[in-house]
Amino acid sequence: MKTIIFLNKEWFTSEDKVILSNEYFNIKIFKYPSGIEGLTLENKKGYITLLFISIQTLSISAQENSPCIGCVSSGEGQPFDNNPE
């Protein structure tokens, strides 16, 4: 079984809305008062909720001879200082 659902931003409201329901699972979408949108996928074993938030992209530096091998970067090419003084 293959199902594709194209979501529309206007569908996310403060009230839960079921967008798919069948014998295997239910999918519902919603919006928190803060404006963060979410999707809950539920089956008979449990559920998972995904939140669609916008944050600054973080990346991992793995370049050889870098003073910051394996550290988190701000996404702007500068190492993220996780030990501020």
N, CA, C and O atoms as CSV, one atom per row, in Angstrom:
chain,resi,resn,atom,element,x,y,z
A,1,MET,N,N,0.838,-1.178,0.000
A,1,MET,CA,C,0.000,0.000,0.000
A,1,MET,C,C,0.884,1.242,0.000
A,1,MET,O,O,1.741,1.395,0.871
A,2,LYS,N,N,0.685,2.111,-0.952
A,2,LYS,CA,C,1.420,3.359,-1.023
A,2,LYS,C,C,0.406,4.494,-0.999
A,2,LYS,O,O,-0.559,4.507,-1.763
A,3,THR,N,N,0.649,5.447,-0.104
A,3,THR,CA,C,-0.231,6.595,0.018
A,3,THR,C,C,0.607,7.860,0.049
A,3,THR,O,O,1.581,7.936,0.798
A,4,ILE,N,N,0.255,8.832,-0.733
A,4,ILE,CA,C,0.933,10.126,-0.734
A,4,ILE,C,C,-0.080,11.175,-0.323
A,4,ILE,O,O,-1.186,11.235,-0.861
A,5,ILE,N,N,0.310,12.004,0.642
A,5,ILE,CA,C,-0.554,13.089,1.112
A,5,ILE,C,C,0.205,14.398,0.922
A,5,ILE,O,O,1.314,14.553,1.432
A,6,PHE,N,N,-0.375,15.318,0.207
A,6,PHE,CA,C,0.215,16.636,0.032
A,6,PHE,C,C,-0.449,17.574,1.027
A,6,PHE,O,O,-1.652,17.822,0.947
A,7,LEU,N,N,0.336,18.096,1.965
A,7,LEU,CA,C,-0.212,18.948,3.015
A,7,LEU,C,C,-0.284,20.400,2.567
A,7,LEU,O,O,0.557,20.878,1.805
A,8,ASN,N,N,-1.294,21.078,3.050
A,8,ASN,CA,C,-1.495,22.487,2.775
A,8,ASN,C,C,-1.409,23.232,4.104
A,8,ASN,O,O,-2.059,22.837,5.072
A,9,LYS,N,N,-0.627,24.288,4.166
A,9,LYS,CA,C,-0.423,25.028,5.414
A,9,LYS,C,C,-1.736,25.498,6.039
A,9,LYS,O,O,-1.837,25.576,7.263
A,10,GLU,N,N,-2.720,25.807,5.237
A,10,GLU,CA,C,-4.004,26.294,5.758
A,10,GLU,C,C,-4.790,25.198,6.495
A,10,GLU,O,O,-5.711,25.508,7.251
A,11,TRP,N,N,-4.442,23.949,6.288
A,11,TRP,CA,C,-5.148,22.857,6.962
A,11,TRP,C,C,-4.812,22.789,8.447
A,11,TRP,O,O,-5.597,22.250,9.227
A,12,PHE,N,N,-3.662,23.324,8.856
A,12,PHE,CA,C,-3.235,23.252,10.254
A,12,PHE,C,C,-3.978,24.306,11.056
A,12,PHE,O,O,-3.786,25.506,10.860
A,13,THR,N,N,-4.840,23.834,11.972
A,13,THR,CA,C,-5.627,24.741,12.812
A,13,THR,C,C,-5.506,24.300,14.263
A,13,THR,O,O,-4.881,23.281,14.558
A,14,SER,N,N,-6.101,25.063,15.160
A,14,SER,CA,C,-6.026,24.738,16.585
A,14,SER,C,C,-6.812,23.466,16.932
A,14,SER,O,O,-6.612,22.884,17.998
A,15,GLU,N,N,-7.686,23.047,16.050
A,15,GLU,CA,C,-8.433,21.807,16.271
A,15,GLU,C,C,-7.773,20.667,15.497
A,15,GLU,O,O,-7.355,20.843,14.353
A,16,ASP,N,N,-7.682,19.485,16.140
A,16,ASP,CA,C,-7.144,18.309,15.450
A,16,ASP,C,C,-7.976,18.007,14.213
A,16,ASP,O,O,-9.206,18.069,14.244
A,17,LYS,N,N,-7.283,17.676,13.119
A,17,LYS,CA,C,-7.975,17.328,11.882
A,17,LYS,C,C,-7.404,16.019,11.368
A,17,LYS,O,O,-6.208,15.931,11.092
A,18,VAL,N,N,-8.244,15.004,11.236
A,18,VAL,CA,C,-7.805,13.719,10.693
A,18,VAL,C,C,-7.699,13.862,9.178
A,18,VAL,O,O,-8.667,14.221,8.508
A,19,ILE,N,N,-6.496,13.571,8.639
A,19,ILE,CA,C,-6.306,13.694,7.194
A,19,ILE,C,C,-6.204,12.334,6.513
A,19,ILE,O,O,-6.283,12.241,5.288
A,20,LEU,N,N,-6.026,11.267,7.318
A,20,LEU,CA,C,-6.008,9.917,6.763
A,20,LEU,C,C,-6.363,8.930,7.864
A,20,LEU,O,O,-5.853,9.022,8.980
A,21,SER,N,N,-7.226,8.002,7.549
A,21,SER,CA,C,-7.604,6.967,8.499
A,21,SER,C,C,-7.882,5.694,7.718
A,21,SER,O,O,-8.677,5.691,6.778
A,22,ASN,N,N,-7.224,4.615,8.110
A,22,ASN,CA,C,-7.502,3.307,7.512
A,22,ASN,C,C,-7.298,2.230,8.565
A,22,ASN,O,O,-7.141,2.549,9.743
A,23,GLU,N,N,-7.296,0.966,8.170
A,23,GLU,CA,C,-7.183,-0.115,9.155
A,23,GLU,C,C,-5.803,-0.214,9.781
A,23,GLU,O,O,-5.633,-0.923,10.772
A,24,TYR,N,N,-4.804,0.484,9.223
A,24,TYR,CA,C,-3.432,0.416,9.734
A,24,TYR,C,C,-3.051,1.584,10.639
A,24,TYR,O,O,-2.369,1.393,11.646
A,25,PHE,N,N,-3.484,2.776,10.290
A,25,PHE,CA,C,-3.104,3.937,11.089
A,25,PHE,C,C,-4.009,5.132,10.827
A,25,PHE,O,O,-4.796,5.154,9.881
A,26,ASN,N,N,-3.866,6.129,11.706
A,26,ASN,CA,C,-4.549,7.417,11.582
A,26,ASN,C,C,-3.485,8.502,11.547
A,26,ASN,O,O,-2.460,8.402,12.221
A,27,ILE,N,N,-3.732,9.529,10.766
A,27,ILE,CA,C,-2.855,10.698,10.751
A,27,ILE,C,C,-3.717,11.916,11.022
A,27,ILE,O,O,-4.734,12.134,10.363
A,28,LYS,N,N,-3.295,12.708,12.003
A,28,LYS,CA,C,-4.011,13.950,12.267
A,28,LYS,C,C,-3.008,15.095,12.336
A,28,LYS,O,O,-1.852,14.905,12.714
A,29,ILE,N,N,-3.466,16.281,11.966
A,29,ILE,CA,C,-2.643,17.474,11.989
A,29,ILE,C,C,-3.277,18.505,12.904
A,29,ILE,O,O,-4.478,18.463,13.169
A,30,PHE,N,N,-2.457,19.433,13.384
A,30,PHE,CA,C,-2.925,20.439,14.336
A,30,PHE,C,C,-1.940,21.590,14.376
A,30,PHE,O,O,-0.865,21.528,13.780
A,31,LYS,N,N,-2.322,22.649,15.091
A,31,LYS,CA,C,-1.431,23.791,15.318
A,31,LYS,C,C,-1.554,24.206,16.780
A,31,LYS,O,O,-2.659,24.395,17.289
A,32,TYR,N,N,-0.401,24.348,17.459
A,32,TYR,CA,C,-0.389,24.844,18.834
A,32,TYR,C,C,-0.674,26.350,18.840
A,32,TYR,O,O,-0.478,27.016,17.824
A,33,PRO,N,N,-1.133,26.892,19.975
A,33,PRO,CA,C,-1.370,28.338,20.059
A,33,PRO,C,C,-0.124,29.166,19.722
A,33,PRO,O,O,-0.241,30.313,19.289
A,34,SER,N,N,1.058,28.593,19.917
A,34,SER,CA,C,2.311,29.293,19.605
A,34,SER,C,C,2.547,29.390,18.103
A,34,SER,O,O,3.437,30.117,17.663
A,35,GLY,N,N,1.751,28.656,17.304
A,35,GLY,CA,C,1.912,28.673,15.855
A,35,GLY,C,C,2.677,27.485,15.307
A,35,GLY,O,O,2.757,27.314,14.090
A,36,ILE,N,N,3.240,26.662,16.177
A,36,ILE,CA,C,3.976,25.476,15.721
A,36,ILE,C,C,2.974,24.424,15.253
A,36,ILE,O,O,2.022,24.087,15.956
A,37,GLU,N,N,3.218,23.918,14.043
A,37,GLU,CA,C,2.336,22.912,13.454
A,37,GLU,C,C,2.870,21.517,13.750
A,37,GLU,O,O,4.075,21.316,13.895
A,38,GLY,N,N,1.950,20.555,13.837
A,38,GLY,CA,C,2.343,19.191,14.141
A,38,GLY,C,C,1.504,18.170,13.403
A,38,GLY,O,O,0.429,18.468,12.883
A,39,LEU,N,N,2.030,16.957,13.376
A,39,LEU,CA,C,1.364,15.830,12.734
A,39,LEU,C,C,1.544,14.632,13.657
A,39,LEU,O,O,2.659,14.363,14.105
A,40,THR,N,N,0.474,13.917,13.945
A,40,THR,CA,C,0.550,12.717,14.768
A,40,THR,C,C,0.170,11.513,13.926
A,40,THR,O,O,-0.894,11.479,13.308
A,41,LEU,N,N,1.051,10.533,13.912
A,41,LEU,CA,C,0.835,9.264,13.219
A,41,LEU,C,C,0.600,8.213,14.298
A,41,LEU,O,O,1.439,8.022,15.178
A,42,GLU,N,N,-0.546,7.529,14.229
A,42,GLU,CA,C,-0.951,6.608,15.285
A,42,GLU,C,C,-1.336,5.256,14.693
A,42,GLU,O,O,-2.048,5.178,13.691
A,43,ASN,N,N,-0.849,4.190,15.335
A,43,ASN,CA,C,-1.313,2.845,14.985
A,43,ASN,C,C,-1.683,2.126,16.270
A,43,ASN,O,O,-1.710,2.742,17.335
A,44,LYS,N,N,-1.969,0.825,16.186
A,44,LYS,CA,C,-2.431,0.109,17.378
A,44,LYS,C,C,-1.339,-0.090,18.422
A,44,LYS,O,O,-1.645,-0.450,19.559
A,45,LYS,N,N,-0.084,0.132,18.073
A,45,LYS,CA,C,1.023,-0.015,19.021
A,45,LYS,C,C,1.405,1.291,19.705
A,45,LYS,O,O,2.084,1.272,20.732
A,46,GLY,N,N,0.982,2.417,19.157
A,46,GLY,CA,C,1.345,3.694,19.760
A,46,GLY,C,C,1.233,4.824,18.760
A,46,GLY,O,O,0.515,4.729,17.765
A,47,TYR,N,N,1.960,5.905,19.043
A,47,TYR,CA,C,1.910,7.061,18.158
A,47,TYR,C,C,3.233,7.812,18.200
A,47,TYR,O,O,4.032,7.649,19.122
A,48,ILE,N,N,3.442,8.633,17.186
A,48,ILE,CA,C,4.584,9.541,17.142
A,48,ILE,C,C,4.063,10.880,16.653
A,48,ILE,O,O,3.244,10.945,15.737
A,49,THR,N,N,4.545,11.944,17.273
A,49,THR,CA,C,4.149,13.290,16.887
A,49,THR,C,C,5.359,14.017,16.327
A,49,THR,O,O,6.413,14.059,16.961
A,50,LEU,N,N,5.208,14.586,15.145
A,50,LEU,CA,C,6.251,15.373,14.506
A,50,LEU,C,C,5.860,16.833,14.573
A,50,LEU,O,O,4.721,17.189,14.269
A,51,LEU,N,N,6.799,17.682,14.970
A,51,LEU,CA,C,6.549,19.119,15.022
A,51,LEU,C,C,7.338,19.792,13.913
A,51,LEU,O,O,8.523,19.515,13.726
A,52,PHE,N,N,6.685,20.664,13.190
A,52,PHE,CA,C,7.317,21.389,12.100
A,52,PHE,C,C,7.744,22.752,12.623
A,52,PHE,O,O,6.939,23.680,12.699
A,53,ILE,N,N,9.019,22.864,12.983
A,53,ILE,CA,C,9.533,24.117,13.511
A,53,ILE,C,C,10.667,24.603,12.632
A,53,ILE,O,O,11.310,23.817,11.935
A,54,SER,N,N,10.901,25.873,12.669
A,54,SER,CA,C,11.968,26.469,11.880
A,54,SER,C,C,13.051,26.936,12.842
A,54,SER,O,O,12.816,27.825,13.660
A,55,ILE,N,N,14.245,26.337,12.746
A,55,ILE,CA,C,15.369,26.719,13.591
A,55,ILE,C,C,16.587,26.931,12.712
A,55,ILE,O,O,16.603,26.540,11.545
A,56,GLN,N,N,17.600,27.550,13.280
A,56,GLN,CA,C,18.846,27.731,12.538
A,56,GLN,C,C,19.458,26.367,12.286
A,56,GLN,O,O,19.518,25.533,13.190
A,57,THR,N,N,19.905,26.137,11.080
A,57,THR,CA,C,20.492,24.861,10.714
A,57,THR,C,C,21.837,24.692,11.404
A,57,THR,O,O,22.688,25.581,11.370
A,58,LEU,N,N,22.010,23.537,12.028
A,58,LEU,CA,C,23.290,23.197,12.636
A,58,LEU,C,C,23.917,22.093,11.823
A,58,LEU,O,O,23.218,21.205,11.334
A,59,SER,N,N,25.225,22.136,11.672
A,59,SER,CA,C,25.905,21.091,10.923
A,59,SER,C,C,27.095,20.592,11.723
A,59,SER,O,O,27.566,21.263,12.641
A,60,ILE,N,N,27.574,19.418,11.369
A,60,ILE,CA,C,28.723,18.827,12.036
A,60,ILE,C,C,29.944,19.007,11.145
A,60,ILE,O,O,29.906,18.682,9.958
A,61,SER,N,N,31.021,19.522,11.715
A,61,SER,CA,C,32.259,19.708,10.969
A,61,SER,C,C,33.072,18.423,11.046
A,61,SER,O,O,33.323,17.908,12.136
A,62,ALA,N,N,33.483,17.909,9.899
A,62,ALA,CA,C,34.272,16.677,9.885
A,62,ALA,C,C,35.463,16.820,8.939
A,62,ALA,O,O,35.879,15.844,8.317
A,63,GLN,N,N,36.006,18.017,8.829
A,63,GLN,CA,C,37.141,18.253,7.950
A,63,GLN,C,C,38.438,17.881,8.654
A,63,GLN,O,O,38.606,18.136,9.846
A,64,GLU,N,N,39.349,17.278,7.908
A,64,GLU,CA,C,40.652,16.972,8.477
A,64,GLU,C,C,41.400,18.264,8.725
A,64,GLU,O,O,41.166,19.262,8.042
A,65,ASN,N,N,42.294,18.254,9.692
A,65,ASN,CA,C,43.117,19.410,10.062
A,65,ASN,C,C,42.289,20.609,10.491
A,65,ASN,O,O,42.767,21.743,10.444
A,66,SER,N,N,41.075,20.373,10.901
A,66,SER,CA,C,40.225,21.448,11.396
A,66,SER,C,C,40.383,21.531,12.903
A,66,SER,O,O,40.454,20.498,13.569
A,67,PRO,N,N,40.440,22.743,13.461
A,67,PRO,CA,C,40.530,22.856,14.925
A,67,PRO,C,C,39.228,22.437,15.599
A,67,PRO,O,O,39.129,22.417,16.826
A,68,CYS,N,N,38.242,22.108,14.791
A,68,CYS,CA,C,36.914,21.845,15.335
A,68,CYS,C,C,36.354,20.526,14.805
A,68,CYS,O,O,35.168,20.456,14.483
A,69,ILE,N,N,37.171,19.486,14.708
A,69,ILE,CA,C,36.696,18.208,14.176
A,69,ILE,C,C,35.590,17.654,15.074
A,69,ILE,O,O,35.785,17.461,16.274
A,70,GLY,N,N,34.449,17.407,14.483
A,70,GLY,CA,C,33.332,16.815,15.207
A,70,GLY,C,C,32.512,17.785,16.026
A,70,GLY,O,O,31.617,17.362,16.758
A,71,CYS,N,N,32.793,19.095,15.924
A,71,CYS,CA,C,32.010,20.032,16.724
A,71,CYS,C,C,30.818,20.540,15.923
A,71,CYS,O,O,30.761,20.379,14.704
A,72,VAL,N,N,29.892,21.140,16.604
A,72,VAL,CA,C,28.696,21.674,15.956
A,72,VAL,C,C,29.009,23.060,15.425
A,72,VAL,O,O,29.677,23.854,16.088
A,73,SER,N,N,28.526,23.344,14.232
A,73,SER,CA,C,28.762,24.637,13.592
A,73,SER,C,C,27.466,25.431,13.552
A,73,SER,O,O,26.377,24.858,13.591
A,74,SER,N,N,27.587,26.734,13.475
A,74,SER,CA,C,26.413,27.614,13.429
A,74,SER,C,C,25.735,27.592,12.078
A,74,SER,O,O,24.671,28.190,11.920
A,75,GLY,N,N,26.323,26.914,11.088
A,75,GLY,CA,C,25.766,26.907,9.752
A,75,GLY,C,C,26.307,28.050,8.917
A,75,GLY,O,O,26.036,28.120,7.718
A,76,GLU,N,N,27.059,28.939,9.522
A,76,GLU,CA,C,27.643,30.077,8.827
A,76,GLU,C,C,29.137,29.860,8.600
A,76,GLU,O,O,29.840,30.802,8.232
A,77,GLY,N,N,29.638,28.644,8.809
A,77,GLY,CA,C,31.045,28.356,8.607
A,77,GLY,C,C,31.900,28.635,9.826
A,77,GLY,O,O,33.106,28.386,9.807
A,78,GLN,N,N,31.296,29.147,10.883
A,78,GLN,CA,C,32.034,29.424,12.103
A,78,GLN,C,C,31.687,28.373,13.156
A,78,GLN,O,O,30.517,28.025,13.318
A,79,PRO,N,N,32.696,27.863,13.875
A,79,PRO,CA,C,32.397,26.878,14.921
A,79,PRO,C,C,31.482,27.459,15.984
A,79,PRO,O,O,31.578,28.636,16.329
A,80,PHE,N,N,30.613,26.637,16.488
A,80,PHE,CA,C,29.732,27.005,17.588
A,80,PHE,C,C,30.526,26.845,18.874
A,80,PHE,O,O,31.084,25.774,19.114
A,81,ASP,N,N,30.593,27.859,19.695
A,81,ASP,CA,C,31.362,27.815,20.930
A,81,ASP,C,C,30.492,27.225,22.031
A,81,ASP,O,O,29.634,27.904,22.595
A,82,ASN,N,N,30.729,25.942,22.329
A,82,ASN,CA,C,29.931,25.310,23.387
A,82,ASN,C,C,30.598,25.420,24.752
A,82,ASN,O,O,30.115,24.837,25.722
A,83,ASN,N,N,31.704,26.161,24.840
A,83,ASN,CA,C,32.369,26.418,26.114
A,83,ASN,C,C,32.635,27.916,26.268
A,83,ASN,O,O,33.792,28.329,26.347
A,84,PRO,N,N,31.578,28.735,26.313
A,84,PRO,CA,C,31.803,30.187,26.436
A,84,PRO,C,C,32.437,30.524,27.776
A,84,PRO,O,O,32.203,29.840,28.772
A,85,GLU,N,N,33.232,31.568,27.794
A,85,GLU,CA,C,33.934,31.967,29.033
A,85,GLU,C,C,33.141,32.944,29.833
A,85,GLU,O,O,33.587,33.376,30.896
